[in-house]
Structures are given as C-alpha cells and as structure tokens.
Amino acid sequence: MVAFFQTFMKSIKYWYIPLIIGILFILIGGYVFTVPLETYVTLSTLFSISFIVSGLFDIFFSIQNQKILGGWGGIL
C-alpha cells in the first residue's frame, strides 16, 4: 500500500495546486455572496473588456489573413 502511494505521488507532480485553487474558489464564492452588487459590477466590467479584446483580435486576424481566407469578410 505504501508503494502505491509513493508511485501515485511521484506520478502526479504538483498535486497541491488544484487543491489550493479549489480552496480559493470556495473562498471567493463566499465573498461573492456577501457583496453581490460589487461582484456584478466587476464581472460586467471584466466581460466587457474581454469582449472588446476578443473583437480586436478577430479584426486583426481577419485583416492579416485576408489573402489566405476566402471569405475573410465573414470572419470580420
């Protein structure tokens, strides 16, 4: 049994990182329930910024590949 656990621990490096991330998610989830208004404002700001950045990258991609892509206007 000890050999099994040693093999398991050697095969999975950094096993503690998902544990730490899970604990952080639980703590952040508890914080979200205590201050919902601020959380909604923060999330809407982050989503807005991510949509803008994603759109800019799509525009850049379609312009850079307009000669390769047949229907690059549709991607734009």
mmCIF file of the N, C-alpha and C atoms, coordinates in Angstrom:
data_MODEL
# 
_entry.id   MODEL 
# 
loop_
_atom_site.group_PDB 
_atom_site.id 
_atom_site.type_symbol 
_atom_site.label_atom_id 
_atom_site.label_alt_id 
_atom_site.label_comp_id 
_atom_site.label_asym_id 
_atom_site.label_entity_id 
_atom_site.label_seq_id 
_atom_site.pdbx_PDB_ins_code 
_atom_site.Cartn_x 
_atom_site.Cartn_y 
_atom_site.Cartn_z 
_atom_site.occupancy 
_atom_site.B_iso_or_equiv 
_atom_site.pdbx_formal_charge 
_atom_site.auth_seq_id 
_atom_site.auth_comp_id 
_atom_site.auth_asym_id 
_atom_site.auth_atom_id 
_atom_site.pdbx_PDB_model_num 
ATOM 1   N N  . MET A 1 1  ? 0.812   -1.180 0.000   1.00 0.00 ? 1  MET A N  1 
ATOM 2   C CA . MET A 1 1  ? 0.000   0.000  0.000   1.00 0.00 ? 1  MET A CA 1 
ATOM 3   C C  . MET A 1 1  ? 0.861   1.252  0.000   1.00 0.00 ? 1  MET A C  1 
ATOM 4   N N  . VAL A 1 2  ? 1.945   1.238  0.740   1.00 0.00 ? 2  VAL A N  1 
ATOM 5   C CA . VAL A 1 2  ? 2.835   2.394  0.792   1.00 0.00 ? 2  VAL A CA 1 
ATOM 6   C C  . VAL A 1 2  ? 3.481   2.615  -0.574  1.00 0.00 ? 2  VAL A C  1 
ATOM 7   N N  . ALA A 1 3  ? 3.830   1.534  -1.241  1.00 0.00 ? 3  ALA A N  1 
ATOM 8   C CA . ALA A 1 3  ? 4.445   1.656  -2.561  1.00 0.00 ? 3  ALA A CA 1 
ATOM 9   C C  . ALA A 1 3  ? 3.459   2.273  -3.557  1.00 0.00 ? 3  ALA A C  1 
ATOM 10  N N  . PHE A 1 4  ? 2.174   1.942  -3.413  1.00 0.00 ? 4  PHE A N  1 
ATOM 11  C CA . PHE A 1 4  ? 1.162   2.524  -4.295  1.00 0.00 ? 4  PHE A CA 1 
ATOM 12  C C  . PHE A 1 4  ? 1.096   4.045  -4.118  1.00 0.00 ? 4  PHE A C  1 
ATOM 13  N N  . PHE A 1 5  ? 1.078   4.505  -2.877  1.00 0.00 ? 5  PHE A N  1 
ATOM 14  C CA . PHE A 1 5  ? 1.013   5.938  -2.621  1.00 0.00 ? 5  PHE A CA 1 
ATOM 15  C C  . PHE A 1 5  ? 2.282   6.653  -3.071  1.00 0.00 ? 5  PHE A C  1 
ATOM 16  N N  . GLN A 1 6  ? 3.420   6.012  -2.912  1.00 0.00 ? 6  GLN A N  1 
ATOM 17  C CA . GLN A 1 6  ? 4.663   6.621  -3.381  1.00 0.00 ? 6  GLN A CA 1 
ATOM 18  C C  . GLN A 1 6  ? 4.669   6.729  -4.900  1.00 0.00 ? 6  GLN A C  1 
ATOM 19  N N  . THR A 1 7  ? 4.206   5.705  -5.574  1.00 0.00 ? 7  THR A N  1 
ATOM 20  C CA . THR A 1 7  ? 4.114   5.750  -7.030  1.00 0.00 ? 7  THR A CA 1 
ATOM 21  C C  . THR A 1 7  ? 3.119   6.820  -7.465  1.00 0.00 ? 7  THR A C  1 
ATOM 22  N N  . PHE A 1 8  ? 1.999   6.901  -6.768  1.00 0.00 ? 8  PHE A N  1 
ATOM 23  C CA . PHE A 1 8  ? 0.979   7.902  -7.077  1.00 0.00 ? 8  PHE A CA 1 
ATOM 24  C C  . PHE A 1 8  ? 1.525   9.314  -6.883  1.00 0.00 ? 8  PHE A C  1 
ATOM 25  N N  . MET A 1 9  ? 2.232   9.555  -5.814  1.00 0.00 ? 9  MET A N  1 
ATOM 26  C CA . MET A 1 9  ? 2.775   10.887 -5.533  1.00 0.00 ? 9  MET A CA 1 
ATOM 27  C C  . MET A 1 9  ? 3.882   11.258 -6.515  1.00 0.00 ? 9  MET A C  1 
ATOM 28  N N  . LYS A 1 10 ? 4.657   10.275 -6.970  1.00 0.00 ? 10 LYS A N  1 
ATOM 29  C CA . LYS A 1 10 ? 5.708   10.560 -7.940  1.00 0.00 ? 10 LYS A CA 1 
ATOM 30  C C  . LYS A 1 10 ? 5.125   10.824 -9.325  1.00 0.00 ? 10 LYS A C  1 
ATOM 31  N N  . SER A 1 11 ? 4.020   10.164 -9.646  1.00 0.00 ? 11 SER A N  1 
ATOM 32  C CA . SER A 1 11 ? 3.451   10.316 -10.981 1.00 0.00 ? 11 SER A CA 1 
ATOM 33  C C  . SER A 1 11 ? 2.672   11.621 -11.127 1.00 0.00 ? 11 SER A C  1 
ATOM 34  N N  . ILE A 1 12 ? 2.136   12.132 -10.047 1.00 0.00 ? 12 ILE A N  1 
ATOM 35  C CA . ILE A 1 12 ? 1.375   13.382 -10.102 1.00 0.00 ? 12 ILE A CA 1 
ATOM 36  C C  . ILE A 1 12 ? 2.185   14.454 -9.389  1.00 0.00 ? 12 ILE A C  1 
ATOM 37  N N  . LYS A 1 13 ? 2.855   15.270 -10.182 1.00 0.00 ? 13 LYS A N  1 
ATOM 38  C CA . LYS A 1 13 ? 3.628   16.366 -9.612  1.00 0.00 ? 13 LYS A CA 1 
ATOM 39  C C  . LYS A 1 13 ? 2.695   17.546 -9.372  1.00 0.00 ? 13 LYS A C  1 
ATOM 40  N N  . TYR A 1 14 ? 2.992   18.286 -8.367  1.00 0.00 ? 14 TYR A N  1 
ATOM 41  C CA . TYR A 1 14 ? 2.251   19.497 -8.026  1.00 0.00 ? 14 TYR A CA 1 
ATOM 42  C C  . TYR A 1 14 ? 0.771   19.206 -7.799  1.00 0.00 ? 14 TYR A C  1 
ATOM 43  N N  . TRP A 1 15 ? 0.458   18.154 -7.089  1.00 0.00 ? 15 TRP A N  1 
ATOM 44  C CA . TRP A 1 15 ? -0.916  17.762 -6.808  1.00 0.00 ? 15 TRP A CA 1 
ATOM 45  C C  . TRP A 1 15 ? -1.626  18.782 -5.943  1.00 0.00 ? 15 TRP A C  1 
ATOM 46  N N  . TYR A 1 16 ? -0.886  19.589 -5.246  1.00 0.00 ? 16 TYR A N  1 
ATOM 47  C CA . TYR A 1 16 ? -1.469  20.533 -4.306  1.00 0.00 ? 16 TYR A CA 1 
ATOM 48  C C  . TYR A 1 16 ? -2.006  21.790 -4.991  1.00 0.00 ? 16 TYR A C  1 
ATOM 49  N N  . ILE A 1 17 ? -1.620  22.044 -6.233  1.00 0.00 ? 17 ILE A N  1 
ATOM 50  C CA . ILE A 1 17 ? -2.082  23.254 -6.922  1.00 0.00 ? 17 ILE A CA 1 
ATOM 51  C C  . ILE A 1 17 ? -3.589  23.221 -7.156  1.00 0.00 ? 17 ILE A C  1 
ATOM 52  N N  . PRO A 1 18 ? -4.194  22.134 -7.677  1.00 0.00 ? 18 PRO A N  1 
ATOM 53  C CA . PRO A 1 18 ? -5.659  22.128 -7.783  1.00 0.00 ? 18 PRO A CA 1 
ATOM 54  C C  . PRO A 1 18 ? -6.360  22.252 -6.427  1.00 0.00 ? 18 PRO A C  1 
ATOM 55  N N  . LEU A 1 19 ? -5.747  21.731 -5.375  1.00 0.00 ? 19 LEU A N  1 
ATOM 56  C CA . LEU A 1 19 ? -6.322  21.861 -4.043  1.00 0.00 ? 19 LEU A CA 1 
ATOM 57  C C  . LEU A 1 19 ? -6.349  23.321 -3.613  1.00 0.00 ? 19 LEU A C  1 
ATOM 58  N N  . ILE A 1 20 ? -5.258  24.032 -3.812  1.00 0.00 ? 20 ILE A N  1 
ATOM 59  C CA . ILE A 1 20 ? -5.190  25.449 -3.453  1.00 0.00 ? 20 ILE A CA 1 
ATOM 60  C C  . ILE A 1 20 ? -6.180  26.261 -4.282  1.00 0.00 ? 20 ILE A C  1 
ATOM 61  N N  . ILE A 1 21 ? -6.267  25.971 -5.575  1.00 0.00 ? 21 ILE A N  1 
ATOM 62  C CA . ILE A 1 21 ? -7.206  26.689 -6.436  1.00 0.00 ? 21 ILE A CA 1 
ATOM 63  C C  . ILE A 1 21 ? -8.643  26.418 -6.002  1.00 0.00 ? 21 ILE A C  1 
ATOM 64  N N  . GLY A 1 22 ? -8.959  25.181 -5.644  1.00 0.00 ? 22 GLY A N  1 
ATOM 65  C CA . GLY A 1 22 ? -10.301 24.848 -5.167  1.00 0.00 ? 22 GLY A CA 1 
ATOM 66  C C  . GLY A 1 22 ? -10.660 25.595 -3.896  1.00 0.00 ? 22 GLY A C  1 
ATOM 67  N N  . ILE A 1 23 ? -9.721  25.673 -2.972  1.00 0.00 ? 23 ILE A N  1 
ATOM 68  C CA . ILE A 1 23 ? -9.962  26.412 -1.725  1.00 0.00 ? 23 ILE A CA 1 
ATOM 69  C C  . ILE A 1 23 ? -10.167 27.891 -2.022  1.00 0.00 ? 23 ILE A C  1 
ATOM 70  N N  . LEU A 1 24 ? -9.366  28.452 -2.932  1.00 0.00 ? 24 LEU A N  1 
ATOM 71  C CA . LEU A 1 24 ? -9.550  29.855 -3.310  1.00 0.00 ? 24 LEU A CA 1 
ATOM 72  C C  . LEU A 1 24 ? -10.911 30.093 -3.950  1.00 0.00 ? 24 LEU A C  1 
ATOM 73  N N  . PHE A 1 25 ? -11.358 29.170 -4.807  1.00 0.00 ? 25 PHE A N  1 
ATOM 74  C CA . PHE A 1 25 ? -12.676 29.308 -5.430  1.00 0.00 ? 25 PHE A CA 1 
ATOM 75  C C  . PHE A 1 25 ? -13.783 29.274 -4.378  1.00 0.00 ? 25 PHE A C  1 
ATOM 76  N N  . ILE A 1 26 ? -13.651 28.437 -3.385  1.00 0.00 ? 26 ILE A N  1 
ATOM 77  C CA . ILE A 1 26 ? -14.651 28.377 -2.327  1.00 0.00 ? 26 ILE A CA 1 
ATOM 78  C C  . ILE A 1 26 ? -14.675 29.695 -1.546  1.00 0.00 ? 26 ILE A C  1 
ATOM 79  N N  . LEU A 1 27 ? -13.512 30.225 -1.237  1.00 0.00 ? 27 LEU A N  1 
ATOM 80  C CA . LEU A 1 27 ? -13.446 31.496 -0.507  1.00 0.00 ? 27 LEU A CA 1 
ATOM 81  C C  . LEU A 1 27 ? -14.000 32.649 -1.341  1.00 0.00 ? 27 LEU A C  1 
ATOM 82  N N  . ILE A 1 28 ? -13.650 32.681 -2.614  1.00 0.00 ? 28 ILE A N  1 
ATOM 83  C CA . ILE A 1 28 ? -14.154 33.738 -3.489  1.00 0.00 ? 28 ILE A CA 1 
ATOM 84  C C  . ILE A 1 28 ? -15.664 33.604 -3.661  1.00 0.00 ? 28 ILE A C  1 
ATOM 85  N N  . GLY A 1 29 ? -16.175 32.375 -3.744  1.00 0.00 ? 29 GLY A N  1 
ATOM 86  C CA . GLY A 1 29 ? -17.615 32.159 -3.836  1.00 0.00 ? 29 GLY A CA 1 
ATOM 87  C C  . GLY A 1 29 ? -18.344 32.667 -2.601  1.00 0.00 ? 29 GLY A C  1 
ATOM 88  N N  . GLY A 1 30 ? -17.769 32.455 -1.447  1.00 0.00 ? 30 GLY A N  1 
ATOM 89  C CA . GLY A 1 30 ? -18.353 33.005 -0.215  1.00 0.00 ? 30 GLY A CA 1 
ATOM 90  C C  . GLY A 1 30 ? -18.345 34.517 -0.215  1.00 0.00 ? 30 GLY A C  1 
ATOM 91  N N  . TYR A 1 31 ? -17.277 35.101 -0.730  1.00 0.00 ? 31 TYR A N  1 
ATOM 92  C CA . TYR A 1 31 ? -17.196 36.561 -0.812  1.00 0.00 ? 31 TYR A CA 1 
ATOM 93  C C  . TYR A 1 31 ? -18.232 37.110 -1.780  1.00 0.00 ? 31 TYR A C  1 
ATOM 94  N N  . VAL A 1 32 ? -18.471 36.402 -2.879  1.00 0.00 ? 32 VAL A N  1 
ATOM 95  C CA . VAL A 1 32 ? -19.457 36.833 -3.868  1.00 0.00 ? 32 VAL A CA 1 
ATOM 96  C C  . VAL A 1 32 ? -20.848 36.920 -3.240  1.00 0.00 ? 32 VAL A C  1 
ATOM 97  N N  . PHE A 1 33 ? -21.179 35.984 -2.371  1.00 0.00 ? 33 PHE A N  1 
ATOM 98  C CA . PHE A 1 33 ? -22.490 36.014 -1.730  1.00 0.00 ? 33 PHE A CA 1 
ATOM 99  C C  . PHE A 1 33 ? -22.618 37.146 -0.717  1.00 0.00 ? 33 PHE A C  1 
ATOM 100 N N  . THR A 1 34 ? -21.509 37.635 -0.191  1.00 0.00 ? 34 THR A N  1 
ATOM 101 C CA . THR A 1 34 ? -21.591 38.705 0.808   1.00 0.00 ? 34 THR A CA 1 
ATOM 102 C C  . THR A 1 34 ? -21.697 40.080 0.177   1.00 0.00 ? 34 THR A C  1 
ATOM 103 N N  . VAL A 1 35 ? -21.120 40.278 -1.012  1.00 0.00 ? 35 VAL A N  1 
ATOM 104 C CA . VAL A 1 35 ? -21.181 41.583 -1.686  1.00 0.00 ? 35 VAL A CA 1 
ATOM 105 C C  . VAL A 1 35 ? -21.593 41.388 -3.147  1.00 0.00 ? 35 VAL A C  1 
ATOM 106 N N  . PRO A 1 36 ? -22.868 41.108 -3.405  1.00 0.00 ? 36 PRO A N  1 
ATOM 107 C CA . PRO A 1 36 ? -23.281 40.789 -4.778  1.00 0.00 ? 36 PRO A CA 1 
ATOM 108 C C  . PRO A 1 36 ? -23.224 41.979 -5.737  1.00 0.00 ? 36 PRO A C  1 
ATOM 109 N N  . LEU A 1 37 ? -23.535 43.188 -5.288  1.00 0.00 ? 37 LEU A N  1 
ATOM 110 C CA . LEU A 1 37 ? -23.557 44.332 -6.191  1.00 0.00 ? 37 LEU A CA 1 
ATOM 111 C C  . LEU A 1 37 ? -22.167 44.621 -6.748  1.00 0.00 ? 37 LEU A C  1 
ATOM 112 N N  . GLU A 1 38 ? -21.175 44.654 -5.893  1.00 0.00 ? 38 GLU A N  1 
ATOM 113 C CA . GLU A 1 38 ? -19.816 44.899 -6.345  1.00 0.00 ? 38 GLU A CA 1 
ATOM 114 C C  . GLU A 1 38 ? -19.337 43.791 -7.262  1.00 0.00 ? 38 GLU A C  1 
ATOM 115 N N  . THR A 1 39 ? -19.749 42.571 -6.968  1.00 0.00 ? 39 THR A N  1 
ATOM 116 C CA . THR A 1 39 ? -19.365 41.433 -7.800  1.00 0.00 ? 39 THR A CA 1 
ATOM 117 C C  . THR A 1 39 ? -19.961 41.548 -9.190  1.00 0.00 ? 39 THR A C  1 
ATOM 118 N N  . TYR A 1 40 ? -21.236 41.944 -9.279  1.00 0.00 ? 40 TYR A N  1 
ATOM 119 C CA . TYR A 1 40 ? -21.868 42.100 -10.587 1.00 0.00 ? 40 TYR A CA 1 
ATOM 120 C C  . TYR A 1 40 ? -21.197 43.186 -11.408 1.00 0.00 ? 40 TYR A C  1 
ATOM 121 N N  . VAL A 1 41 ? -20.853 44.277 -10.760 1.00 0.00 ? 41 VAL A N  1 
ATOM 122 C CA . VAL A 1 41 ? -20.179 45.371 -11.472 1.00 0.00 ? 41 VAL A CA 1 
ATOM 123 C C  . VAL A 1 41 ? -18.813 44.912 -11.962 1.00 0.00 ? 41 VAL A C  1 
ATOM 124 N N  . THR A 1 42 ? -18.085 44.209 -11.129 1.00 0.00 ? 42 THR A N  1 
ATOM 125 C CA . THR A 1 42 ? -16.759 43.716 -11.514 1.00 0.00 ? 42 THR A CA 1 
ATOM 126 C C  . THR A 1 42 ? -16.857 42.711 -12.651 1.00 0.00 ? 42 THR A C  1 
ATOM 127 N N  . LEU A 1 43 ? -17.792 41.781 -12.557 1.00 0.00 ? 43 LEU A N  1 
ATOM 128 C CA . LEU A 1 43 ? -17.938 40.786 -13.610 1.00 0.00 ? 43 LEU A CA 1 
ATOM 129 C C  . LEU A 1 43 ? -18.376 41.416 -14.923 1.00 0.00 ? 43 LEU A C  1 
ATOM 130 N N  . SER A 1 44 ? -19.280 42.371 -14.865 1.00 0.00 ? 44 SER A N  1 
ATOM 131 C CA . SER A 1 44 ? -19.710 43.011 -16.110 1.00 0.00 ? 44 SER A CA 1 
ATOM 132 C C  . SER A 1 44 ? -18.566 43.801 -16.737 1.00 0.00 ? 44 SER A C  1 
ATOM 133 N N  . THR A 1 45 ? -17.735 44.415 -15.926 1.00 0.00 ? 45 THR A N  1 
ATOM 134 C CA . THR A 1 45 ? -16.566 45.122 -16.454 1.00 0.00 ? 45 THR A CA 1 
ATOM 135 C C  . THR A 1 45 ? -15.581 44.151 -17.086 1.00 0.00 ? 45 THR A C  1 
ATOM 136 N N  . LEU A 1 46 ? -15.307 43.033 -16.418 1.00 0.00 ? 46 LEU A N  1 
ATOM 137 C CA . LEU A 1 46 ? -14.379 42.048 -16.969 1.00 0.00 ? 46 LEU A CA 1 
ATOM 138 C C  . LEU A 1 46 ? -14.902 41.442 -18.262 1.00 0.00 ? 46 LEU A C  1 
ATOM 139 N N  . PHE A 1 47 ? -16.215 41.133 -18.315 1.00 0.00 ? 47 PHE A N  1 
ATOM 140 C CA . PHE A 1 47 ? -16.790 40.591 -19.541 1.00 0.00 ? 47 PHE A CA 1 
ATOM 141 C C  . PHE A 1 47 ? -16.735 41.601 -20.667 1.00 0.00 ? 47 PHE A C  1 
ATOM 142 N N  . SER A 1 48 ? -17.002 42.872 -20.364 1.00 0.00 ? 48 SER A N  1 
ATOM 143 C CA . SER A 1 48 ? -16.946 43.909 -21.398 1.00 0.00 ? 48 SER A CA 1 
ATOM 144 C C  . SER A 1 48 ? -15.541 44.041 -21.967 1.00 0.00 ? 48 SER A C  1 
ATOM 145 N N  . ILE A 1 49 ? -14.561 44.049 -21.093 1.00 0.00 ? 49 ILE A N  1 
ATOM 146 C CA . ILE A 1 49 ? -13.174 44.153 -21.543 1.00 0.00 ? 49 ILE A CA 1 
ATOM 147 C C  . ILE A 1 49 ? -12.794 42.927 -22.374 1.00 0.00 ? 49 ILE A C  1 
ATOM 148 N N  . SER A 1 50 ? -13.219 41.733 -21.942 1.00 0.00 ? 50 SER A N  1 
ATOM 149 C CA . SER A 1 50 ? -12.867 40.531 -22.703 1.00 0.00 ? 50 SER A CA 1 
ATOM 150 C C  . SER A 1 50 ? -13.550 40.523 -24.070 1.00 0.00 ? 50 SER A C  1 
ATOM 151 N N  . PHE A 1 51 ? -14.784 41.024 -24.174 1.00 0.00 ? 51 PHE A N  1 
ATOM 152 C CA . PHE A 1 51 ? -15.460 41.098 -25.467 1.00 0.00 ? 51 PHE A CA 1 
ATOM 153 C C  . PHE A 1 51 ? -14.752 42.073 -26.397 1.00 0.00 ? 51 PHE A C  1 
ATOM 154 N N  . ILE A 1 52 ? -14.313 43.205 -25.870 1.00 0.00 ? 52 ILE A N  1 
ATOM 155 C CA . ILE A 1 52 ? -13.604 44.192 -26.687 1.00 0.00 ? 52 ILE A CA 1 
ATOM 156 C C  . ILE A 1 52 ? -12.281 43.624 -27.183 1.00 0.00 ? 52 ILE A C  1 
ATOM 157 N N  . VAL A 1 53 ? -11.524 42.994 -26.295 1.00 0.00 ? 53 VAL A N  1 
ATOM 158 C CA . VAL A 1 53 ? -10.231 42.418 -26.679 1.00 0.00 ? 53 VAL A CA 1 
ATOM 159 C C  . VAL A 1 53 ? -10.428 41.296 -27.694 1.00 0.00 ? 53 VAL A C  1 
ATOM 160 N N  . SER A 1 54 ? -11.422 40.457 -27.489 1.00 0.00 ? 54 SER A N  1 
ATOM 161 C CA . SER A 1 54 ? -11.699 39.376 -28.429 1.00 0.00 ? 54 SER A CA 1 
ATOM 162 C C  . SER A 1 54 ? -12.085 39.927 -29.798 1.00 0.00 ? 54 SER A C  1 
ATOM 163 N N  . GLY A 1 55 ? -12.889 40.958 -29.833 1.00 0.00 ? 55 GLY A N  1 
ATOM 164 C CA . GLY A 1 55 ? -13.258 41.590 -31.098 1.00 0.00 ? 55 GLY A CA 1 
ATOM 165 C C  . GLY A 1 55 ? -12.069 42.195 -31.812 1.00 0.00 ? 55 GLY A C  1 
ATOM 166 N N  . LEU A 1 56 ? -11.199 42.837 -31.062 1.00 0.00 ? 56 LEU A N  1 
ATOM 167 C CA . LEU A 1 56 ? -9.997  43.415 -31.678 1.00 0.00 ? 56 LEU A CA 1 
ATOM 168 C C  . LEU A 1 56 ? -9.101  42.330 -32.258 1.00 0.00 ? 56 LEU A C  1 
ATOM 169 N N  . PHE A 1 57 ? -8.966  41.211 -31.539 1.00 0.00 ? 57 PHE A N  1 
ATOM 170 C CA . PHE A 1 57 ? -8.162  40.112 -32.062 1.00 0.00 ? 57 PHE A CA 1 
ATOM 171 C C  . PHE A 1 57 ? -8.788  39.502 -33.312 1.00 0.00 ? 57 PHE A C  1 
ATOM 172 N N  . ASP A 1 58 ? -10.119 39.405 -33.349 1.00 0.00 ? 58 ASP A N  1 
ATOM 173 C CA . ASP A 1 58 ? -10.793 38.888 -34.540 1.00 0.00 ? 58 ASP A CA 1 
ATOM 174 C C  . ASP A 1 58 ? -10.580 39.814 -35.742 1.00 0.00 ? 58 ASP A C  1 
ATOM 175 N N  . ILE A 1 59 ? -10.658 41.112 -35.516 1.00 0.00 ? 59 ILE A N  1 
ATOM 176 C CA . ILE A 1 59 ? -10.412 42.068 -36.596 1.00 0.00 ? 59 ILE A CA 1 
ATOM 177 C C  . ILE A 1 59 ? -8.983  41.943 -37.096 1.00 0.00 ? 59 ILE A C  1 
ATOM 178 N N  . PHE A 1 60 ? -8.038  41.890 -36.179 1.00 0.00 ? 60 PHE A N  1 
ATOM 179 C CA . PHE A 1 60 ? -6.630  41.755 -36.544 1.00 0.00 ? 60 PHE A CA 1 
ATOM 180 C C  . PHE A 1 60 ? -6.389  40.462 -37.317 1.00 0.00 ? 60 PHE A C  1 
ATOM 181 N N  . PHE A 1 61 ? -6.988  39.357 -36.865 1.00 0.00 ? 61 PHE A N  1 
ATOM 182 C CA . PHE A 1 61 ? -6.822  38.067 -37.526 1.00 0.00 ? 61 PHE A CA 1 
ATOM 183 C C  . PHE A 1 61 ? -7.375  38.102 -38.939 1.00 0.00 ? 61 PHE A C  1 
ATOM 184 N N  . SER A 1 62 ? -8.563  38.652 -39.107 1.00 0.00 ? 62 SER A N  1 
ATOM 185 C CA . SER A 1 62 ? -9.177  38.641 -40.435 1.00 0.00 ? 62 SER A CA 1 
ATOM 186 C C  . SER A 1 62 ? -8.433  39.559 -41.404 1.00 0.00 ? 62 SER A C  1 
ATOM 187 N N  . ILE A 1 63 ? -7.920  40.667 -40.938 1.00 0.00 ? 63 ILE A N  1 
ATOM 188 C CA . ILE A 1 63 ? -7.162  41.557 -41.826 1.00 0.00 ? 63 ILE A CA 1 
ATOM 189 C C  . ILE A 1 63 ? -5.820  40.944 -42.195 1.00 0.00 ? 63 ILE A C  1 
ATOM 190 N N  . GLN A 1 64 ? -5.160  40.314 -41.244 1.00 0.00 ? 64 GLN A N  1 
ATOM 191 C CA . GLN A 1 64 ? -3.863  39.707 -41.512 1.00 0.00 ? 64 GLN A CA 1 
ATOM 192 C C  . GLN A 1 64 ? -3.972  38.505 -42.451 1.00 0.00 ? 64 GLN A C  1 
ATOM 193 N N  . ASN A 1 65 ? -5.098  37.810 -42.458 1.00 0.00 ? 65 ASN A N  1 
ATOM 194 C CA . ASN A 1 65 ? -5.256  36.595 -43.253 1.00 0.00 ? 65 ASN A CA 1 
ATOM 195 C C  . ASN A 1 65 ? -6.245  36.762 -44.392 1.00 0.00 ? 65 ASN A C  1 
ATOM 196 N N  . GLN A 1 66 ? -6.444  37.973 -44.863 1.00 0.00 ? 66 GLN A N  1 
ATOM 197 C CA . GLN A 1 66 ? -7.441  38.194 -45.909 1.00 0.00 ? 66 GLN A CA 1 
ATOM 198 C C  . GLN A 1 66 ? -7.059  37.547 -47.234 1.00 0.00 ? 66 GLN A C  1 
ATOM 199 N N  . LYS A 1 67 ? -5.783  37.382 -47.498 1.00 0.00 ? 67 LYS A N  1 
ATOM 200 C CA . LYS A 1 67 ? -5.352  36.742 -48.741 1.00 0.00 ? 67 LYS A CA 1 
ATOM 201 C C  . LYS A 1 67 ? -5.459  35.216 -48.662 1.00 0.00 ? 67 LYS A C  1 
ATOM 202 N N  . ILE A 1 68 ? -5.324  34.667 -47.482 1.00 0.00 ? 68 ILE A N  1 
ATOM 203 C CA . ILE A 1 68 ? -5.389  33.221 -47.292 1.00 0.00 ? 68 ILE A CA 1 
ATOM 204 C C  . ILE A 1 68 ? -6.828  32.745 -47.176 1.00 0.00 ? 68 ILE A C  1 
ATOM 205 N N  . LEU A 1 69 ? -7.625  33.486 -46.452 1.00 0.00 ? 69 LEU A N  1 
ATOM 206 C CA . LEU A 1 69 ? -9.022  33.101 -46.217 1.00 0.00 ? 69 LEU A CA 1 
ATOM 207 C C  . LEU A 1 69 ? -9.881  33.571 -47.383 1.00 0.00 ? 69 LEU A C  1 
ATOM 208 N N  . GLY A 1 70 ? -10.733 32.676 -47.884 1.00 0.00 ? 70 GLY A N  1 
ATOM 209 C CA . GLY A 1 70 ? -11.607 33.038 -48.991 1.00 0.00 ? 70 GLY A CA 1 
ATOM 210 C C  . GLY A 1 70 ? -12.697 34.009 -48.575 1.00 0.00 ? 70 GLY A C  1 
ATOM 211 N N  . GLY A 1 71 ? -13.335 33.745 -47.482 1.00 0.00 ? 71 GLY A N  1 
ATOM 212 C CA . GLY A 1 71 ? -14.423 34.614 -47.015 1.00 0.00 ? 71 GLY A CA 1 
ATOM 213 C C  . GLY A 1 71 ? -14.015 35.378 -45.777 1.00 0.00 ? 71 GLY A C  1 
ATOM 214 N N  . TRP A 1 72 ? -12.935 36.132 -45.864 1.00 0.00 ? 72 TRP A N  1 
ATOM 215 C CA . TRP A 1 72 ? -12.442 36.808 -44.687 1.00 0.00 ? 72 TRP A CA 1 
ATOM 216 C C  . TRP A 1 72 ? -13.385 37.907 -44.210 1.00 0.00 ? 72 TRP A C  1 
ATOM 217 N N  . GLY A 1 73 ? -14.222 38.411 -45.104 1.00 0.00 ? 73 GLY A N  1 
ATOM 218 C CA . GLY A 1 73 ? -15.193 39.416 -44.694 1.00 0.00 ? 73 GLY A CA 1 
ATOM 219 C C  . GLY A 1 73 ? -16.219 38.848 -43.743 1.00 0.00 ? 73 GLY A C  1 
ATOM 220 N N  . GLY A 1 74 ? -16.560 37.567 -43.910 1.00 0.00 ? 74 GLY A N  1 
ATOM 221 C CA . GLY A 1 74 ? -17.483 36.922 -42.981 1.00 0.00 ? 74 GLY A CA 1 
ATOM 222 C C  . GLY A 1 74 ? -16.880 36.755 -41.605 1.00 0.00 ? 74 GLY A C  1 
ATOM 223 N N  . ILE A 1 75 ? -15.595 36.508 -41.557 1.00 0.00 ? 75 ILE A N  1 
ATOM 224 C CA . ILE A 1 75 ? -14.918 36.396 -40.256 1.00 0.00 ? 75 ILE A CA 1 
ATOM 225 C C  . ILE A 1 75 ? -14.825 37.760 -39.602 1.00 0.00 ? 75 ILE A C  1 
ATOM 226 N N  . LEU A 1 76 ? -14.611 38.773 -40.443 1.00 0.00 ? 76 LEU A N  1 
ATOM 227 C CA . LEU A 1 76 ? -14.554 40.146 -39.924 1.00 0.00 ? 76 LEU A CA 1 
ATOM 228 C C  . LEU A 1 76 ? -15.900 40.546 -39.394 1.00 0.00 ? 76 LEU A C  1 
# 
